[in-house]
Amino acid sequence: MKVKKPVSAEAHQWFTPSLPGRTRMAKISVMGSSVGYWVYEPVEAPADAPTVLAVHGFRGDHHGLLRIADHLPGMRLVMPDLPGFGRSAAFESEPHTVDSYVEFLHGFMAATGLGADTVLLGHSFGSIIASHFVAADPDAVLKLILINPIAAPALEGPKGLLTRLAVIYYQVSARLPERLGLAVLRSPLIVRLMSITMAKTRDPQLRRFIHGQHHSYFSAFANRDALQESFRASVGSNVREVATRLALPVLLVAGEKDEIAVLKDQHLLLSELPHGTLCVIPDVGHLIHYETPEPAAAAIRTFLEEPPA
Protein backbone atom coordinates (compact mmCIF):
# COMPACT_ATOMS: atom_id res chain seq x y z
CA MET A 1 0.00 0.00 0.00
CA LYS A 2 1.32 3.40 -0.95
CA VAL A 3 0.64 5.93 1.78
CA LYS A 4 0.19 9.50 0.61
CA LYS A 5 1.11 12.41 2.80
CA PRO A 6 -1.93 14.45 3.80
CA VAL A 7 -2.52 17.84 2.26
CA SER A 8 -2.83 20.08 5.32
CA ALA A 9 -4.72 22.76 3.39
CA GLU A 10 -7.63 20.35 3.03
CA ALA A 11 -8.17 20.21 6.80
CA HIS A 12 -9.67 23.70 7.00
CA GLN A 13 -12.96 22.57 5.44
CA TRP A 14 -13.68 20.46 8.53
CA PHE A 15 -13.51 23.40 10.95
CA THR A 16 -15.46 26.65 11.28
CA PRO A 17 -13.76 30.01 10.60
CA SER A 18 -14.33 31.07 14.22
CA LEU A 19 -12.16 28.33 15.76
CA PRO A 20 -8.74 30.06 15.38
CA GLY A 21 -10.05 33.18 17.11
CA ARG A 22 -11.21 31.11 20.08
CA THR A 23 -7.86 29.36 20.48
CA ARG A 24 -4.85 30.04 22.65
CA MET A 25 -1.99 27.75 23.57
CA ALA A 26 0.03 27.75 26.78
CA LYS A 27 2.63 25.67 28.60
CA ILE A 28 2.81 24.68 32.22
CA SER A 29 4.92 22.35 34.38
CA VAL A 30 3.08 19.46 36.03
CA MET A 31 4.83 16.62 37.89
CA GLY A 32 8.13 17.90 36.53
CA SER A 33 6.98 17.65 32.90
CA SER A 34 6.46 20.51 30.46
CA VAL A 35 2.84 20.25 29.34
CA GLY A 36 1.26 21.95 26.35
CA TYR A 37 -2.43 22.76 26.55
CA TRP A 38 -5.00 24.62 24.50
CA VAL A 39 -7.94 26.76 25.60
CA TYR A 40 -10.97 27.33 23.36
CA GLU A 41 -12.94 30.29 24.66
CA PRO A 42 -16.73 30.48 24.15
CA VAL A 43 -18.23 32.68 21.45
CA GLU A 44 -20.80 35.18 22.78
CA ALA A 45 -21.55 32.92 25.73
CA PRO A 46 -22.78 33.91 29.19
CA ALA A 47 -20.26 34.36 31.99
CA ASP A 48 -21.41 31.10 33.55
CA ALA A 49 -20.67 29.06 30.42
CA PRO A 50 -19.36 25.64 31.50
CA THR A 51 -15.67 24.79 31.33
CA VAL A 52 -14.90 21.36 29.93
CA LEU A 53 -11.56 19.68 30.59
CA ALA A 54 -11.04 17.25 27.70
CA VAL A 55 -8.67 14.24 27.75
CA HIS A 56 -7.69 12.70 24.41
CA GLY A 57 -7.18 9.03 23.56
CA PHE A 58 -4.18 6.77 23.17
CA ARG A 59 -1.48 7.79 20.66
CA GLY A 60 -3.32 10.99 19.82
CA ASP A 61 -3.13 14.51 21.19
CA HIS A 62 -5.50 17.46 21.55
CA HIS A 63 -6.01 17.66 17.77
CA GLY A 64 -8.25 14.60 17.94
CA LEU A 65 -10.89 16.52 19.91
CA LEU A 66 -10.79 19.72 17.86
CA ARG A 67 -13.99 18.99 15.93
CA ILE A 68 -15.84 18.42 19.20
CA ALA A 69 -14.52 21.75 20.54
CA ASP A 70 -15.49 23.45 17.30
CA HIS A 71 -19.11 22.30 17.67
CA LEU A 72 -19.34 23.59 21.24
CA PRO A 73 -18.90 27.35 20.65
CA GLY A 74 -20.91 28.21 23.76
CA MET A 75 -18.46 26.50 26.10
CA ARG A 76 -14.90 26.94 27.28
CA LEU A 77 -12.76 23.89 26.60
CA VAL A 78 -9.33 23.17 28.06
CA MET A 79 -7.40 20.42 26.27
CA PRO A 80 -3.92 19.31 27.36
CA ASP A 81 -1.67 16.93 25.49
CA LEU A 82 -1.14 14.07 27.92
CA PRO A 83 2.46 13.68 29.13
CA GLY A 84 4.38 11.68 26.54
CA PHE A 85 2.24 12.83 23.60
CA GLY A 86 1.99 15.84 21.30
CA ARG A 87 3.62 18.94 22.78
CA SER A 88 3.92 17.49 26.29
CA ALA A 89 7.10 15.88 27.59
CA ALA A 90 7.05 12.40 29.04
CA PHE A 91 6.99 11.90 32.79
CA GLU A 92 10.53 12.20 34.12
CA SER A 93 10.29 9.83 37.07
CA GLU A 94 6.80 8.28 36.86
CA PRO A 95 5.63 5.37 34.70
CA HIS A 96 2.91 6.21 32.19
CA THR A 97 0.13 4.39 34.02
CA VAL A 98 -3.52 5.21 34.68
CA ASP A 99 -2.62 6.19 38.25
CA SER A 100 0.09 8.56 37.01
CA TYR A 101 -2.29 10.20 34.56
CA VAL A 102 -4.89 10.55 37.32
CA GLU A 103 -2.28 12.30 39.44
CA PHE A 104 -1.42 14.46 36.43
CA LEU A 105 -5.05 15.58 36.09
CA HIS A 106 -5.10 16.62 39.74
CA GLY A 107 -1.92 18.64 39.24
CA PHE A 108 -3.11 20.14 35.97
CA MET A 109 -6.44 21.26 37.42
CA ALA A 110 -4.71 22.83 40.42
CA ALA A 111 -2.12 24.59 38.26
CA THR A 112 -4.72 26.02 35.85
CA GLY A 113 -7.28 26.96 38.49
CA LEU A 114 -9.97 24.51 37.39
CA GLY A 115 -12.39 23.86 40.23
CA ALA A 116 -15.23 21.54 41.15
CA ASP A 117 -17.57 23.25 38.65
CA THR A 118 -15.49 21.79 35.80
CA VAL A 119 -16.96 19.15 33.49
CA LEU A 120 -14.53 16.32 32.67
CA LEU A 121 -14.56 14.69 29.23
CA GLY A 122 -12.51 11.69 28.09
CA HIS A 123 -12.29 9.88 24.76
CA SER A 124 -11.29 6.21 24.53
CA PHE A 125 -8.15 5.84 26.71
CA GLY A 126 -9.06 9.26 28.04
CA SER A 127 -12.33 7.73 29.28
CA ILE A 128 -10.33 5.33 31.46
CA ILE A 129 -8.22 8.15 32.90
CA ALA A 130 -11.24 10.41 33.47
CA SER A 131 -13.37 7.72 35.14
CA HIS A 132 -10.55 6.60 37.44
CA PHE A 133 -9.89 10.24 38.32
CA VAL A 134 -13.51 10.71 39.39
CA ALA A 135 -13.56 7.38 41.25
CA ALA A 136 -10.54 8.52 43.27
CA ASP A 137 -11.94 12.02 43.93
CA PRO A 138 -15.75 12.08 43.53
CA ASP A 139 -16.12 15.79 44.29
CA ALA A 140 -13.39 17.03 41.94
CA VAL A 141 -15.69 17.75 38.96
CA LEU A 142 -19.37 18.49 38.31
CA LYS A 143 -20.20 16.01 35.53
CA LEU A 144 -18.45 13.35 33.45
CA ILE A 145 -18.66 12.80 29.68
CA LEU A 146 -17.16 9.65 28.13
CA ILE A 147 -16.89 9.36 24.33
CA ASN A 148 -16.27 5.87 22.93
CA PRO A 149 -15.68 4.70 26.52
CA ILE A 150 -13.60 1.58 27.09
CA ALA A 151 -16.29 -0.30 28.97
CA ALA A 152 -14.79 -3.79 29.32
CA PRO A 153 -11.44 -5.60 29.51
CA ALA A 154 -9.59 -5.27 26.22
CA LEU A 155 -9.13 -9.02 25.66
CA GLU A 156 -12.84 -9.84 26.01
CA GLY A 157 -15.37 -10.26 23.23
CA PRO A 158 -15.02 -9.73 19.46
CA LYS A 159 -12.37 -7.04 19.90
CA GLY A 160 -10.07 -9.50 21.68
CA LEU A 161 -8.33 -10.60 18.47
CA LEU A 162 -7.56 -7.01 17.47
CA THR A 163 -6.16 -6.34 20.92
CA ARG A 164 -3.97 -9.46 20.82
CA LEU A 165 -2.58 -8.37 17.45
CA ALA A 166 -1.86 -4.93 18.92
CA VAL A 167 -0.14 -6.54 21.93
CA ILE A 168 2.11 -8.53 19.57
CA TYR A 169 2.88 -5.38 17.56
CA TYR A 170 3.97 -3.45 20.66
CA GLN A 171 5.89 -6.42 22.06
CA VAL A 172 7.84 -6.85 18.82
CA SER A 173 8.64 -3.13 18.61
CA ALA A 174 9.88 -3.20 22.21
CA ARG A 175 12.32 -6.04 21.55
CA LEU A 176 13.89 -4.47 18.47
CA PRO A 177 16.85 -2.08 18.68
CA GLU A 178 15.49 1.33 19.61
CA ARG A 179 15.92 2.98 16.22
CA LEU A 180 14.27 0.08 14.39
CA GLY A 181 11.58 -0.24 17.05
CA LEU A 182 10.68 3.42 16.67
CA ALA A 183 10.55 3.02 12.90
CA VAL A 184 8.04 0.19 13.32
CA LEU A 185 5.95 2.21 15.77
CA ARG A 186 5.95 5.24 13.48
CA SER A 187 5.49 3.28 10.25
CA PRO A 188 3.13 5.27 7.96
CA LEU A 189 1.83 2.00 6.54
CA ILE A 190 0.84 0.62 9.96
CA VAL A 191 -0.66 3.95 11.01
CA ARG A 192 -2.72 3.98 7.80
CA LEU A 193 -3.93 0.40 8.43
CA MET A 194 -5.02 1.42 11.95
CA SER A 195 -6.85 4.40 10.50
CA ILE A 196 -8.58 2.35 7.80
CA THR A 197 -9.69 -0.22 10.37
CA MET A 198 -11.31 2.39 12.62
CA ALA A 199 -12.92 4.69 10.03
CA LYS A 200 -16.51 3.80 9.13
CA THR A 201 -17.53 6.80 7.03
CA ARG A 202 -18.00 6.30 3.29
CA ASP A 203 -17.26 9.95 2.53
CA PRO A 204 -13.92 9.86 0.68
CA GLN A 205 -13.00 13.41 1.67
CA LEU A 206 -13.70 12.75 5.34
CA ARG A 207 -11.72 9.51 5.18
CA ARG A 208 -8.80 11.42 3.67
CA PHE A 209 -9.03 13.97 6.47
CA ILE A 210 -9.06 11.23 9.14
CA HIS A 211 -6.08 9.45 7.59
CA GLY A 212 -4.25 12.78 7.39
CA GLN A 213 -4.92 13.49 11.06
CA HIS A 214 -3.62 10.09 12.09
CA HIS A 215 -0.60 10.47 9.82
CA SER A 216 0.22 13.84 11.36
CA TYR A 217 -0.42 13.14 15.05
CA PHE A 218 -0.50 9.39 15.76
CA SER A 219 3.28 9.20 15.88
CA ALA A 220 3.88 12.35 17.93
CA PHE A 221 4.83 10.47 21.08
CA ALA A 222 7.86 11.42 23.17
CA ASN A 223 9.70 8.10 23.22
CA ARG A 224 9.24 4.38 22.95
CA ASP A 225 9.02 3.72 26.69
CA ALA A 226 6.24 6.27 27.18
CA LEU A 227 4.25 4.75 24.32
CA GLN A 228 4.73 1.18 25.52
CA GLU A 229 3.73 2.04 29.08
CA SER A 230 0.67 3.97 27.91
CA PHE A 231 -0.39 1.09 25.68
CA ARG A 232 -0.22 -1.35 28.58
CA ALA A 233 -2.27 1.09 30.65
CA SER A 234 -4.86 1.40 27.88
CA VAL A 235 -5.45 -2.37 27.63
CA GLY A 236 -5.02 -3.08 31.33
CA SER A 237 -7.91 -0.98 32.69
CA ASN A 238 -11.45 -0.01 31.77
CA VAL A 239 -14.29 2.22 32.92
CA ARG A 240 -16.60 -0.51 34.20
CA GLU A 241 -14.20 -1.53 36.96
CA VAL A 242 -14.95 1.79 38.71
CA ALA A 243 -18.51 2.35 37.42
CA THR A 244 -20.31 1.95 40.75
CA ARG A 245 -18.07 4.63 42.27
CA LEU A 246 -19.08 7.25 39.71
CA ALA A 247 -21.89 8.89 41.67
CA LEU A 248 -22.07 12.06 39.58
CA PRO A 249 -24.08 12.40 36.32
CA VAL A 250 -22.30 10.52 33.51
CA LEU A 251 -22.95 10.76 29.77
CA LEU A 252 -21.79 7.90 27.55
CA VAL A 253 -21.50 8.72 23.83
CA ALA A 254 -21.14 5.45 21.96
CA GLY A 255 -20.74 4.45 18.32
CA GLU A 256 -23.15 1.88 16.93
CA LYS A 257 -20.38 0.20 14.92
CA ASP A 258 -17.55 0.57 17.43
CA GLU A 259 -15.39 -2.56 17.33
CA ILE A 260 -13.09 -1.41 20.13
CA ALA A 261 -15.70 -0.25 22.63
CA VAL A 262 -18.60 -2.44 21.50
CA LEU A 263 -22.19 -1.37 22.06
CA LYS A 264 -23.11 -4.37 24.21
CA ASP A 265 -20.48 -3.31 26.73
CA GLN A 266 -21.84 0.24 26.76
CA HIS A 267 -25.24 -1.05 27.89
CA LEU A 268 -23.58 -3.14 30.61
CA LEU A 269 -21.62 -0.08 31.74
CA LEU A 270 -24.79 2.02 31.77
CA SER A 271 -26.53 -0.53 34.01
CA GLU A 272 -23.80 -0.12 36.64
CA LEU A 273 -23.71 3.70 36.70
CA PRO A 274 -25.73 5.34 39.49
CA HIS A 275 -26.68 8.29 37.24
CA GLY A 276 -25.84 7.34 33.66
CA THR A 277 -27.18 8.41 30.27
CA LEU A 278 -26.32 6.66 27.01
CA CYS A 279 -26.35 8.32 23.58
CA VAL A 280 -25.77 5.92 20.68
CA ILE A 281 -24.74 7.51 17.38
CA PRO A 282 -25.59 5.34 14.34
CA ASP A 283 -23.23 4.35 11.54
CA VAL A 284 -20.03 5.33 13.34
CA GLY A 285 -17.34 3.37 15.16
CA HIS A 286 -14.51 4.47 17.43
CA LEU A 287 -13.98 7.82 15.69
CA ILE A 288 -17.01 9.78 16.86
CA HIS A 289 -14.72 12.76 17.47
CA TYR A 290 -13.77 12.85 13.77
CA GLU A 291 -16.82 11.44 11.96
CA THR A 292 -19.86 12.62 13.91
CA PRO A 293 -18.92 15.60 16.12
CA GLU A 294 -22.25 17.36 15.52
CA PRO A 295 -24.54 14.77 17.19
CA ALA A 296 -21.93 14.20 19.89
CA ALA A 297 -21.85 17.93 20.64
CA ALA A 298 -25.66 18.07 20.65
CA ALA A 299 -25.79 15.25 23.20
CA ILE A 300 -23.20 17.07 25.34
CA ARG A 301 -25.18 20.32 25.27
CA THR A 302 -28.38 18.55 26.29
CA PHE A 303 -26.58 16.71 29.08
CA LEU A 304 -24.98 19.87 30.48
CA GLU A 305 -28.27 21.78 30.42
CA GLU A 306 -29.75 19.29 32.87
CA PRO A 307 -29.29 20.13 36.56
CA PRO A 308 -26.86 17.89 38.45
CA ALA A 309 -28.48 14.97 40.29
Beta strands, then each sheet from edge to edge (+ up, - down):
strand 1: 23-30
strand 2: 33-40
strand 3: 51-55
strand 4: 76-80
strand 5: 119-123
strand 6: 143-147
strand 7: 250-255
strand 8: 276-281
sheet 1: 1+ 2- 4+ 3+ 5+ 6+ 7+ 8+
end
